[in-house]
Amino acid sequence: MTTKEAVAQRIINLCNERNIAINALANISGVSPSTIYSMLNQKSQNPGIVSIKKICDGLEITVREFFDDPLFDNTEQEIK
């Protein structure tokens, strides 16, 4: 799994845990729905940390909590 895929899956998992839709996440985070959807699909190859921070703020978690998940333990090394 790539880091980008892990970020997308983490966002989906957090929304599912809290029973909120992506549009609701956008509203509480102050991030446009299109930005979040691009993070979830192949449009955005490099999700921005500022957007991730806003999502974390909206979910009332820290960036550390966001990345403290087994999804990120074995991400592929990405060299480009």
N, C-alpha and C positions, 0 to 999 in steps of 0.2 A: 504494500500500500504506500502510495506517495504521501507526502506531508499535506498536499492540497486535498487529497481524498480523505485523509484523516480529519482535517479541519471541517470539511463538508459533513462527514459522518458525525462528528462531535456536535455540530450545530443541530443536525437532525435529531440526534439522541437527546440533547437538552430540551428541544422543543417537545419531543414526545414525552419526556419525563414530566414536563410542566403542563402538558396538554394544551399547548398554544400553537397556533398556525404561524407559518412564515410571515404572513402579513402583519400579524399581531406582534411578532418579534421585531419587525421593522418599525412599527409604531412606538414600541417601548424603548427601542434602542436609538431612534433618531437616524436610522440608516434607511436608505430607500429600498423598497422591495426588490427593485431591479438589481441593486448591488448584492443583496443577499442571494437572490436567485443565481446571479452570475458566479458567486462563490460556491454554489451547490452544483453547478454544472461545469461544462468544459470551457466556458467563456473566459473565466478568470483563472489563469494558471498560477497566479501569485496573489493570494488573498492578502490584502493590506492589514498590517498590525493595528492601524488606527480604526479600521472597521471592526476588527476582532475585539478591540478594547471597548468600542461603543456597544457591541453586542453583549460583552461581559457586563458592562455597566447596566444595560437594560435587564439582564437576567440576575443582577445583583450577585455576581461572582467575580472573583479576581481573574486576571489573565493567568496567574499561576494555577488556579483551580481549573481553568479551561484546558490547559495543556497537561494537567496532572491526571492523565487517563491512559489506560493501557493501549489505546489506539495509537499513541505516539511512541510506544516503546520500540517498535520494530519497523519504523518507516524506512523506505528505501533511500539510499544515498542518491542525491540528485546533483549531477554535475552537468552543466550546460554552458 
